[in-house]
Amino acid sequence: MKRTIFLLALAAATTSLTTIAHAQTADKRIALSNNYAGNSWRQAMLQSWDKVTQQAVADGTVAAVDTFTTADQEVPTQAAQIQNLILQGYDAIVINAASPDALNGAVKAACDAGIVVVSFDGVVSEPCAWRVAVDYFALGQEQVEYLAGRLPEGGNLLEIRGLAGTSIDNLLHEGIAAGVADNPQFTIVGEATGNWDQATAQRAVSTVLPSLPEIAAIVTQGGDGYGAAQAFRAAGRDIPIIIMGNRQDELAWWKEQQDANGYETWSGTIAPGISTLAFWIAQQILDGKDVPKDVTVPYLSVTNETLEEALAATPVGGVANKEYTQAEAIQAIEDNL
C-alpha cells in the first residue's frame, strides 16, 4: 500500500513539474533581429520562422514572437535595433547578425539585461550568446573536394563571395581556400561578390569575366549559381561546373541542363528553416534546459541522384528547406552536448 501511495505521489509530482516547465515559457516574448531580407534564402527563412513561431504562440508555448528586419545591411542599424529590443523587454532575442564581432557590444548589453541571445546563420562571437549554424568551413572545403573528384587534373576557379563582413562569407571563403590548399591543382583566378543574390551575381560575374582565362569550375556561397550561368551564357563562353546553393532557380536550370546534355554538379547550403531551430533553442533555454553554446547541424545537399526529388519539393522562387520541431531541437541539443 505504501509503495502504491509513493508511486501515485511521484506521478503527480512528475505531472506538476511538466506543467511548470511549460508555464516557464508560456509568458515569454521572443524577438527576431534580422539584418537582411534581399534574397530568396532570407525570404524563405522568414516564412519558416513565421510559420513555426506563430503556431507556437497559438499553442501557448510562448506569449509572443515578433520579427524585425533592418532596412539596410549596416551593423550600426542592427545594433540600434537590438538596443530597442532590450528596452522593449523581450525575454530572448534571436539574431541573424550582420557581423560576427561588431555587434558584440549590443549583444553583451542584452545578456547583461538578463535576455537570452541566440544567433544563427550569421552568428556572433560574444561568449554570452548561443550560436546555431552549420559548419560553413567544411561546406567550403567540400566544394573543392567534389571538384577534385570531377576534375583530377584541376583547373582555374572563379570564386563568388557572399555578403561582406558576415561570419558566413568569411568561413565559406576560408573553407574554399583550405580546399584549394589541399588540392593545389586548382587555382582561384578571379573573385566576384554576389551577395547571395542571382541578379547581383550575374552582374558581378559579367564584370570580371572578360579578364578571366578559361574557367573549369565556379565555387559559390549560395544564391549565385544561376546568375553565374546566365553571365557565362550571355558572354558566349562554355559553362563550367558551377556549385549550386539549393535555390529553386538553380535546381531548375541544373535539371534542364542535365536532361539536355548530362550536366552534373553538386549543391549544398544551410536550410532556411535553421531559424526555427534557433527559435526552439531560445525557448528551451528560457525553459531552463542545459544547452551548449554551439549547436551545429548538417547542411542540406543535393546531388545528381537526388536532384529531381529536391526540385519537386522546392517551391518556385524558394529554397530547398527543412523546418524544425521542438522535439528535433531537443535532439539537436543532446547531439551537441
RABELQUI-V285545 format. One record per backbone hydrogen bond with DSSP energy under -1.0 kcal/mol. CO is the residue of the C=O (numbers start at 1). NH is the residue of the N-H. Records with the same first field share a line. If there is no record, write none. Layout:
# RABELQUI-V285545
CO: NH, NH
This chain:
# RABELQUI-V285545
1: 5
2: 6
3: 7
4: 8
5: 9
6: 10
7: 11
8: 12
9: 13
10: 14
11: 15
12: 16
13: 17
14: 18
15: 19
16: 20
17: 21
18: 22
19: 23
20: 24
22: 25
25: 28
28: 63, 64
29: 91, 92
30: 66
31: 94
32: 68
33: 96
34: 70
39: 43
40: 44
41: 45
42: 46
43: 47
44: 48
45: 49
46: 50
47: 51
48: 52
49: 53
50: 54
51: 55
52: 56
53: 57
54: 58
55: 59
56: 61
57: 60
64: 30
66: 32
68: 34
74: 78
75: 79
76: 80
77: 81
78: 82
79: 83
80: 84
81: 85
82: 86
83: 87
84: 88
85: 90
86: 89
91: 116
92: 31
93: 118
94: 33
95: 120
96: 35
100: 125
101: 104
103: 107
104: 108
105: 109
106: 110
107: 111
108: 112
109: 113
110: 115
111: 114
116: 93
117: 130
118: 95
119: 132
120: 122
121: 123
122: 97
126: 129
130: 119
131: 295
132: 121
133: 297
134: 136
135: 139
136: 140
137: 141
138: 142
139: 143
140: 144
141: 145
142: 146
143: 147
144: 148
145: 149
146: 150
147: 151
151: 154
155: 187
156: 216, 217
157: 189
158: 219
159: 192
161: 194
163: 166
166: 170
167: 171
168: 172
169: 173
170: 174
171: 175
172: 176
173: 177
174: 178
175: 179
176: 180
177: 181
178: 182
183: 186
185: 155
187: 157
190: 159
192: 161
194: 197
197: 201
198: 202
199: 203
200: 204
201: 205
202: 206
203: 207
204: 208
205: 209
208: 211
209: 212
216: 241
217: 158
218: 243
219: 160
224: 228
225: 229
226: 230
227: 231
228: 232
229: 233
230: 234
231: 235
232: 237
233: 236
241: 218
244: 268
246: 320
247: 251
248: 252
249: 253
250: 254
251: 255
252: 256
253: 257
254: 258
255: 259
256: 260
257: 261, 263
258: 262
266: 244
267: 302
269: 300
271: 274
272: 275
273: 276, 277
274: 278
275: 279
276: 280
277: 281
278: 282
279: 283
280: 284
281: 285
282: 286
283: 287
284: 289
285: 288
293: 131
295: 133
300: 269
302: 267
303: 307
306: 310
307: 311
308: 312
309: 313
311: 314
315: 318
318: 248
325: 329
326: 330
327: 331
328: 332
329: 333
330: 334
331: 335
332: 336
